[in-house]
Amino acid sequence: MRKTALLVLIPLALAVFYIVSNAQPPTLPIVIEAAQTLNETGGVDGVFKRGELVLVEATLSFPATYYAPPSLEFLYIVKFQDSRGVTFYYGVVKTSLEQGKTGTYTVGGKIPENAPTGTYTAWIYVWSNWPIYGFTAYAVPREVTFTVTP
């Protein structure tokens, strides 16, 4: 009885493993191609002092596809978190992008004067709207890190 159960369960387990390991993530219409942090003069920078402005710039593409609308209006959202994981600012741009095009978007946030030092994270989201109004994610979120010093 046990041998028969094993002979049935092993192929079933292997089939489930194969399906799960080959599952494709959902295809979203917009791709965050690149992201970086900039200082307030627009230069690429990864180290900031308390009280300074940090800009997060991302290049987004909207590959041409038959199943998507010709243009998407969206929110480019950047959530800034300190070294403890506490969110201290949201930067938002409402914009749009046409199929087959690429765009670069930037928002900034000021690091608080009393902020802890360490590694900070900026999370980039591309959403149709705010969650409270019902939203669709248009891109896989991406993170960018930067360092805050005294």
N, C-alpha and C positions, 0 to 999 in steps of 0.2 A: 504494500500500500504506500509506504513512504517513498519507495523508488519511483513509483508511478507519479506521485505528487511532484517529486523533484524533476522528473522528465517533462512535466507540463509547465512547472513554474520557471525553470531556467530559461527556456526559449521565450516565454512571456516577458520575463525580466529583461532579457537582452533586447527584445523588440521595443519595450518602453524606453530603455536606455538609448537605443538608436534614434528613436523619434525625438526624445528630449534633446539629445546632443546635436541633432541636425536641425532643430527648430530655428527659424529665422526671426530676428526681431521685427516688430512692425515697421513698415516703411512709412516714414513721415515725409511731407513734401519739401521741407526746407532743411538744408544741411549747414551746420556751423563749421565752416571750413578752417578758420583760424581765429585765435583770440589772444590778446595780449594786454598788459597794463602799460599805461602811458603817464608821464608826469603832466603838470598843467601847461607846459609849453608844447606838448605833443610828442616829446621824445620817449622812446621805449625805455621803460624803467621798471624795476622790480623791487626797489627798496624805497620806502617812504618814511617820513617822520610824522609824529603826532601832529595833528592840525593841518597836514597837507591834503591836497586834493589828489585823488587817484582816479584816473579815467580807465574804463574798460572798453576796448575796441574789439569788435568781432566782424569778420567777413562772413556773410551768409549767401548761400546760393539756392536758387529755386530751379532745379533741373526740369527741363521740358518733359512732360508726361501727358499722355492722353486722358488720364483719369482725374486730373487736377484742373481747377479753374485757371483761366489765363492770368489772373492776378490774385494775390492774397493780401488782405489787410491784416496786420498783426501788431502785438505788443512785443517790443524788444525789452526784456526785463533783466536787470542785474541786481541780484541780492548780495549785499556786502555783509560778511560775517567776520567777527574778530577771532583772535587766537583761541578763545574759549567756545567758539561756535555760536555766539550771540549775534543776532542780526541787528545791525545798527543803521542800515539805510537801504532803501530800494531806489534804483534809478530806472526810469521808464521812458521809452520813445514809442509813440504810435505812428506806424508807417505802413508801407506796402512794398511788394516786390512782384515783378512780372516773371512768368515762366521763362526759363533760359537766361535769366539775368543774375547778376551778383551785386550785392550792396555791402557797404561798410557802415557800421553804426557804432556810436560812442555815447556812453553816459558816464557821469562822474559822481563821486561821493566824497565828502570831506571826512577824514579820519578824526574822531573826537580828540580834543586836547588831553583828556585823561585816559586815553585808550591803553589797554595792555599792549606790551610789545609781543612780537612773535610772528608766526605765519598766519596770514589772513587768507580767506577764500572768497572769491567773487563767483557766484553761480549765475550762468547765463541761461535764460529761458526764452523761448519764442512761442507765444500763446495767442490764441484767437481773441481772448478776453480774460478778465479776472475770474478766478474759480467761483466766486459768489454769484456770478451771472451765467455760469455754465461756460466751459471753455474746452478748446481742443488744443492739445500740444502739437505744434507744427514742426518741432525739431527735438532731437535728443538733447537734454541739458548738457552743458559743458562747464567745467570749472577752470578758473585761473587762480593761481596763488601769488601772493606778494608778501613782502616782509615789512613789518612796522618796527622802527627803532625809536628810542627816546628823542 
